[in-house]
Amino acid sequence: MQSPKITSSEVEVCKDTVVPCIMFNIRIEGVEAGRSIYIPVDGRIYTDDGKLLSSLTIEYATFSSAGALATSAIVVDYVERYSSELSHVLNIRARAFLEPVAIKYIEERRRVNKYHRVELKLELRFLRFHSSVYHYNYVYVIGRASPSILRLPNDAVMLKAGEPLLFIDNFVYSELETRVVIDGPRWVKEFLPAFGLGSYTILELPLPDTSKLPRDSLDHFIAAIKSLQSAKEAVYQTLSIGPPLTALRNALLHFCDALKALGLAIKEDGGCRLDENKLIELFKGNKWLAKLVVEVFTNAKRIATRGPETTQPHLAPEPAPTLYHVESLIGLVAYMFKIVLDSIIYSKQQ
C-alpha cells in the first residue's frame, strides 16, 4: 500500500483569538485502514529557510469512510475479510499561534522572496499503531500420542503467547510534510491587518476644530494624513521604497501647504518651507522643539524627493534608503505631524 500523503492544505487567519494565529485545514489521502491506525499527535510550521516558527495545535481530526470500513480500525484477519486494500481520507484542522518575533521573521523572508509571497513548510506527526491479533478457526492441540484438532467458534480470537496486542514502529512517529504558499496580495489584505501590520492607523492624529480652521488648511491636513497612511501601506504592499517615498513626499507637501494657510510656513522658490520663528511662537518659545520639527520636515522631504523613481532618476545619486529605513522614516514624520497638530489644537483652545 502507498504511504499516506497530504493532498491539500488551506490556510486562513484566525478570527476568534487575541493572539495572532493561522488556521490550517489539511486533507490527507491514503491513510491505511485495517492493518493499522494513524493518530495525529501534533505538528510544526517552518519558514522556507527551515526556521521553526510555531507548533501546531490540532483542534479535530475526522476520518472519511474507506468502503465497507466506516471508521479507522484494526481488522482481525484483514486479508481474509477484505479482498483489496482499504484506505481512509483524514481531515485535520489545526492552529499555529505566532509570536511577534515570528511574524516579523515571516515578513522579512517575504521581502526577500522573488515573488513577495509567504512560503512555509507544514509538518504533521502521527502515532501509528499496529496489532498482532489473528483469527484462527482451528487450533492444533499436541498430545502424548498424536495431535488432535480442536474446532473453535467462528468469532473466536486467539493471541499467541508473548506477542503484543498493539505495538508502534521503532521510530515512534510517522511524519508528513507539505509546502504552504500564501500569495503576497492576500497576505497583505487578510493576514497583516489581523496581525497589527500593514493596514492600521499609524497614530491617532487629531484634527483641529473645523470651525477654527480655514477650509484650505483643513483639506490639506486631511490629504496629508491620508498620504501618510498610503505611504505605510505601500511599504507592505509593494516591498519597494519608491511608492512609499512618493506618498511620504505628498504627505509632507500637503502638510506644509496646510501650515502655510495658518501662517506657519512660507512659499519659497515654487515650494514650501516651515517658518521656524512662527513655530517657536506655536511651541510657546521652545526653540529646540521648533528646530527639531523643521529639521525632520526638511530632511524627510529631501530623502523622499530623491527616491528611485523612473520619473526622476536624476534625483537619486545618493545611496538609497532600505525598506526598513523608509518604514521608520514614515513613523518619524507621523510623530512630527502629531506634535504640530496637538500644538495647533491647544493654541486654538486658549
KARA-V279051 format. One line per field, one symbol per residue. psi: psi as a letter, one per 30 degrees, with the letter a starting at -180 (. if undefined). burial: b if it has 9 or more other ideal C-beta (glycine too) atoms within 8 Angstrom, else e. A space follows every 50 residues. Layout:
# KARA-V279051
psi=???
burial=???
This chain:
# KARA-V279051
psi=kllllkfljkklkkfglekkkkkkjkkklgjkkeflkkjkeallkllfgg kkellkjkelkkklkibfjfljlkkkheeeekflkkllkkkkklljkkle eeeeeeeeeeffkeghlkklkkkkkkkjkllgklkkfkkkjjaedlklkj kllfgkkkkkkfkkeklllegekkkkllkkkjkeeeeeeeeeefggleil keljjkklkffgkkeeeeeeeeeeeeeeeeeeefeeefhlfeeeeeeeee eeeeeeeeeefggflkkkhfbklkjeeeeeeeghgjfeeeeeeeeeeeee eeeefhlikffhffghflkklleeeeeeeeeeeeeeeeeeeeeeeeeff.
burial=eeebbbeebebebbeebeebbbbbbbbbbbbbbbebebebebbbbbbbee eebbebbbeebebeebeebeeeebbbebeeebeeebbbbbbbbbbbbbee ebbebbbebbbebeeebbbbbbbbbbbbbbbbbbbbeeeeeeeeeeeeee ebeeeebeeeeeeeeeeeeeeeebebebebebebebbbbbbbbbbebbbe ebeebebbeeeebeebbbbbbbbbbebbbbbbbbbbbbbebbbbbbbbbb bbbbbbbbbbbbebbeeeeeebbbbbebbbebbeeebebbbebbebbbeb bebbebbebeeeeeebeeeeeebeebbebbbbbbbbbbbbbbbbbeebee
